[in-house]
């Protein structure tokens, strides 16, 4: 399903993402979004949790709202 919205940018440079789109993508208040831009396009997607040290996406442990992979956690312990 494709959702299309037209939104005006406010004076602070913000846009509102519609409730339909947030619900479809399971985006909640406080979630981190990844914003990419090229010469003609802006892409916004829900950011995947990743290790704060090596950017690994697997075997993550959450600590104080940050993620650490098992390899980096083992290095910290040693």
C-alpha positions as CSV (number, residue, x, y, z in Angstrom):
1,X,0.0,0.0,0.0
2,X,1.3,3.5,-0.9
3,X,0.5,6.5,1.2
4,X,0.8,10.0,-0.2
5,X,0.5,13.1,1.8
6,X,1.2,16.8,1.1
7,X,2.5,18.7,4.1
8,X,3.8,22.3,4.5
9,X,7.1,22.8,6.3
10,X,6.6,25.1,9.3
11,X,8.8,28.0,10.3
12,X,11.0,25.7,12.4
13,X,11.6,23.4,9.4
14,X,9.3,20.6,10.7
15,X,6.8,18.5,8.9
16,X,4.0,16.3,10.4
17,X,4.0,12.6,9.5
18,X,0.3,11.5,9.3
19,X,-1.2,9.1,11.8
20,X,-1.9,6.7,8.9
21,X,1.7,6.5,7.9
22,X,3.0,6.3,11.5
23,X,0.6,3.5,12.2
24,X,1.5,1.6,9.0
25,X,5.2,1.8,9.8
26,X,4.8,1.3,13.6
27,X,6.5,4.7,14.4
28,X,5.9,5.8,17.9
29,X,6.8,9.0,19.7
30,X,10.4,8.9,20.7
31,X,11.5,6.6,17.8
32,X,14.6,7.5,15.9
33,X,14.2,8.1,12.2
34,X,17.0,8.0,9.6
35,X,16.8,10.8,7.1
36,X,18.8,10.6,3.8
37,X,19.0,13.1,1.0
38,X,20.4,13.2,-2.5
39,X,20.1,15.8,-5.2
40,X,16.4,15.4,-5.7
41,X,14.9,13.2,-2.9
42,X,14.6,13.0,0.8
43,X,14.0,9.5,2.3
44,X,12.8,9.0,5.9
45,X,12.7,5.6,7.5
46,X,12.6,4.1,10.9
47,X,16.1,3.6,12.1
48,X,17.2,0.1,13.0
49,X,18.9,-0.3,16.4
50,X,22.6,-0.8,16.0
51,X,25.7,-1.1,18.2
52,X,27.0,2.3,19.3
53,X,30.6,1.1,18.8
54,X,30.7,-0.9,15.5
55,X,27.2,-0.4,14.0
56,X,26.4,-4.2,14.1
57,X,22.7,-5.0,13.7
58,X,22.6,-8.4,15.4
59,X,23.0,-9.7,19.0
60,X,22.3,-6.4,20.6
61,X,21.8,-5.6,24.3
62,X,20.1,-2.4,25.3
63,X,21.8,-0.3,28.0
64,X,20.5,3.1,29.0
65,X,18.7,3.5,25.6
66,X,21.8,2.6,23.6
67,X,22.6,-0.7,22.0
68,X,25.8,-2.8,22.3
69,X,26.5,-5.9,20.3
70,X,27.8,-9.1,22.1
71,X,31.3,-8.7,20.6
72,X,31.7,-5.2,21.8
73,X,30.2,-6.1,25.2
74,X,32.8,-8.9,25.5
75,X,35.6,-6.5,24.7
76,X,34.3,-4.1,27.3
77,X,34.3,-6.8,29.9
78,X,37.9,-7.9,29.2
